[in-house]
Amino acid sequence: MAEDDFRRWEREFDPGAPDGETPAGRGLVWASAATAAGCALLIMLGDVRLGAAGLGLSSLILLLWRIGF
């Protein structure tokens, strides 16, 4: 049976709830940080369009991942 989505949302606002972060979740955070750093490096090296497109795409992916898609 699937976990109740409302309870999952309530847990985010409950400071006493145990943090259920998994190592896979931390890996996604590290991957997104590396992607953002790479895109920022591209912008600094002069390829602004590609760096901005990468940042926009990675932001969209992180947003969709965060809301559960």
C-alpha positions as CSV (number, residue, x, y, z in Angstrom):
1,M,0.0,0.0,0.0
2,A,1.3,3.5,-0.9
3,E,2.3,5.9,1.8
4,D,-0.3,8.6,2.5
5,D,1.0,11.7,0.7
6,F,-0.5,14.1,3.2
7,R,1.4,12.4,6.0
8,R,4.6,12.8,4.0
9,W,3.9,16.6,3.6
10,E,3.1,16.9,7.3
11,R,6.4,15.3,8.2
12,E,8.2,18.1,6.4
13,F,6.8,20.6,8.8
14,D,7.2,18.5,11.9
15,P,10.6,19.3,13.5
16,G,10.4,16.2,15.7
17,A,9.9,13.7,12.9
18,P,12.8,11.4,12.1
19,D,14.6,12.4,8.9
20,G,14.1,9.6,6.4
21,E,16.8,10.8,3.9
22,T,18.4,7.9,2.1
23,P,21.9,7.7,0.6
24,A,20.3,7.8,-2.9
25,G,18.7,11.2,-1.9
26,R,22.1,12.6,-0.9
27,G,23.5,11.3,-4.2
28,L,20.9,13.3,-6.1
29,V,21.8,16.4,-4.2
30,W,25.5,15.9,-5.0
31,A,24.7,15.3,-8.7
32,S,22.6,18.4,-8.9
33,A,25.4,20.4,-7.2
34,A,27.9,19.1,-9.6
35,T,25.6,19.9,-12.6
36,A,25.1,23.5,-11.3
37,A,28.8,23.9,-10.8
38,G,29.5,22.7,-14.3
39,C,27.0,25.0,-15.8
40,A,28.4,27.9,-13.8
41,L,31.8,27.0,-15.1
42,L,30.5,27.0,-18.6
43,I,29.1,30.5,-18.1
44,M,32.4,31.7,-16.7
45,L,34.3,30.3,-19.6
46,G,32.1,32.3,-22.0
47,D,29.5,29.8,-23.2
48,V,26.6,31.6,-21.6
49,R,23.8,30.2,-23.7
50,L,24.8,26.5,-23.0
51,G,25.4,27.2,-19.3
52,A,22.1,29.0,-18.9
53,A,20.2,26.3,-20.7
54,G,21.9,23.6,-18.5
55,L,20.9,25.5,-15.3
56,G,17.4,25.9,-16.5
57,L,17.0,22.3,-17.4
58,S,18.6,21.1,-14.2
59,S,16.3,23.4,-12.2
60,L,13.3,22.0,-14.0
61,I,14.4,18.4,-13.3
62,L,15.0,19.1,-9.6
63,L,11.6,20.8,-9.3
64,L,9.8,17.8,-10.9
65,W,11.8,15.4,-8.7
66,R,10.9,17.4,-5.6
67,I,7.2,17.4,-6.3
68,G,7.3,13.7,-7.0
69,F,7.2,13.2,-10.8
